[in-house]
Amino acid sequence: MMCACTGVKQTAPPEITAVTGTITYREHVTLTPDAEIRIKLLNVSQADTAAVEFATTLITNPGQVPVTFKLKFNPAEIEERYTYVIRADIYDRSRRLFTTDTAYPVLTRGNDANVDLTLIAMNSNPVSKPDASLTETYWKLIVIGEETYTAGQDQREAHLKLHINNAVSGFAGCNTFAGNFTTKANAINLGPLAMTAMACKEGMDTEQSFIRALDEINHYEIHGDTMLGLKGDTITLQFEAVYF
């Protein structure tokens, strides 16, 4: 019997157990020792539901950018048919200064496990203009989950308005809605919303996602003319103040 042997032991490729990369931003901003960077690995495959968090890590007192990171995860939970992205936020003394505004895909669908993130400032000029008011502001919907929202041609834009008497009104994509809300510090609770019952050829998918997200958010942040609706640490809605 003949044997063709190389004498070289064949080993399986190492299993990927972490996403690595760098984090930076373009502004000339110096972070203090109180700064922290929160990095998440998210499954964003389902367009009509909130992103699923798979792993997270926290870097405290990161120094100055660029900052390197390593986010460990369980590879057994990753499925090739799904889409995964990395999200990062920089906080300094409890104020969110920078965030990712672009999807950074990793791991599946031809993407590797190394990514370089460029974050944007939440408010590029916080000194010159104060934050918009939570109440009596027309908040135009611009992002649901990870998806940018744009009203269709000849469609009304989805929006939200919170009134000083704790009433809520708005348009969800097909139907108008109304209800009440309560706040304490930055916590917010939108009570049951009453809606009209029209059926539309367009806007129904947006409406369902929008109303579901409004029901789930538990606090908010306002940075300049941008308002974020959050469920825990996950941004599920983003609005832009419009002045008439």
N, C-alpha and C positions, 0 to 999 in steps of 0.2 A: 504494500500500500504506500502510495506516495503522498506526501503532505507538503503543501506550499505554506511555509510559515515565515513570517517576517521577524519574529522575535520582539515585536513591539506590542505592548499591551494596549488594547483598545478600551477607552473609557468614554462614558456618556458625557455630553456637554454639561457644564454646571447649570443648575437650575437658577433662574433669575428670581431673586427674593426681595429686591428693592428697586425703586426708581431713584435715580440720582440726577443731579444737575446743578444749575446755578440760578440765582435770583438777583435781578437788578432793576433799576429804574433810571430814567433820564434826568430827572430833576436834581438840582443841587441841594439836597436836603440831608442834614446830618441826624442820624438816629441817636437817641439817648440810651443809657444803660437800661432804661425801662422798656425798651422796644422788644417786641416779639413777633415772630413770623409763624403763621399757622398754614400748614400745607396739607392738602387732602387729595386722595385718589378717589375719583368718582366714576360710577357707571352711569353714563348719560344716554343709554340706548333707547329708553322709552321717552318719546317726545312729549307725551301728555301726562307724565308723572314727574315728581321731583327726583333729582339725581340721587342715586344710592351711594352712600359713603362706604368705601371699603377699608380705607386706612387713613390715619392722620398722624401728624407729628408736630411738635411745637419746638421752635428754636428761641430760647430766651437770650437777651443781650447779644444779638448776632453781630454787633460791630457794624461796619459800614459795607455797603454793597461794592462788588458782587459777593454774595453769600452762597456757599456750597451747601447742598442738602442731600440727605439720604432718607428716603421714606420706605420703610420695610412693609411688606404685605405677605399674605399667605397665597402662594402661587396656585394652590389647589382650588381657590375660589375664582380664579380668572378663567373666563371662557372666550375662545377666539371669536365667536360670533357677536360678542358685545363690544361696545366702544367705551374706552376709558380715557379720562382726561385728568390732568393735574390742575388744581386750583390753589392759589396762594394769596394770603392777605398779610399786610404788615400793619401792626398796631403799635402805637406809642402813647403810653399813659392813657390807655383805654380808648383812644380815638383811632379809628381806621384811617390810615394815611394812603395806602396803596393797595391795589387789587389787580387780579388778572381780568382783562376784558376780552381775551381771545381764548378759544379752546386750544389746549395743548394736548393732543392725543398721544397715548403711550401704549406699549405692550402688544396690542393686537392690530390686525388689519395692516400689517407692514410697518408699524411703528415700533421703535426700540424702547429701551428702558432708561434712556438719558435724554434730558430736555433742558433747554435754557429758557427761563421765563423772564419776560420784560413786563413789569407791572406799570400801571398808570396811576396817577394821583387821583384820589377821590375828589379833591377840590384843588385845582391847579393854582388858585389865587384866593385863599381863604380870608386874607386880610381885607381885600378891597370890597367884598360883597358878603353880607351876612347870610346865614342859612335861611332858606325859605321857611315860611310858617307851616306847621302841620295842618292847621285848620284854615278854612276859607281860601285854600289854594287849589287850583285846577291841576290835578296830578295826572298827566298823560302816561299811559302804560307804554313802556318801551322794551321790557324783557320779561318773559315768563320762563322760569327755570334757567336753562342754558340757551333758550331760543329768543332771538330778537323778534319783536312784534312790530308789524307794520299793517295798518288798516288797508283793506283792499280798495280798488278803485270805486269811487262813489259810495264808500262805506263810511259811517261815522267811526271815529277812533275810540277805542276803549279808554276809559278814564275813571278816576275816583275823586270824590270830594268829601272831606271831613269837615263838618260844620261846628261852630263854637258851642252849639247846644247839644253836642254829642250825637247828632244825626249823621247818617251816611247816605250819600247818593252817588250814582254813577251809571255808566253804560258798559256792558260786558262784551259787546261784539254783535249781539242780536237784540237783547232785551235790556231795559233799564232796571235798576235795582235800588232799594232803599232799606234802611235799618238804623241801628244804633251802634255806638262803640264806646269803650271805656279805655282810659290810659292811666298809667302810674309810672312816673319817670319815663323810660323808653319802652316799657311793656305796653302792649296794645291787644285788645280783644274786640273783634268785630262780631257783634251778635248775629243771630239768624237774619238773613237777608231776604226780603220779599221781592219777587221779580215778576215782571210781566210775562206773558206766556205765548209770545210770538214764535213761529217757526220760520227760520231763514235759510236760504240756499247757501249762504256763506256766513262764516263767523261763529257757528255753533261749537266747533272744536275749541276755538279760542275761548269762547264763553265758559265752557265747562272747566278748562284748565285754570282760567282766571278766578272763577268763583271758588273752586277747590283750594287754590292757593290763598285767597283772601281768608278762607275759613281756617287755614292751618297756621298762618303767621302768628307769632306771639310777641314780637317786638319789632321796632323800626329804628332806622338811622337816617338822619338828614345831613347831607354834605353839600352846601351850596344849593343848587337847584335840582339835586338828585335825592330821591328818597328810596331807601331799600326796605323791603319787607322781608323779614327773616323768620325761619322756623329753626330754632336753636341757633347754630352757627352757619346755617345754610341760607344763602340768599335765594329766595324763590320768586320775588317780584322786584322790578326796578321801575321807578317812575321819574318823569321829568316835569318840573314846574313850568306851566305855561301862563303867561300874563297877557291879559286882554286890555 
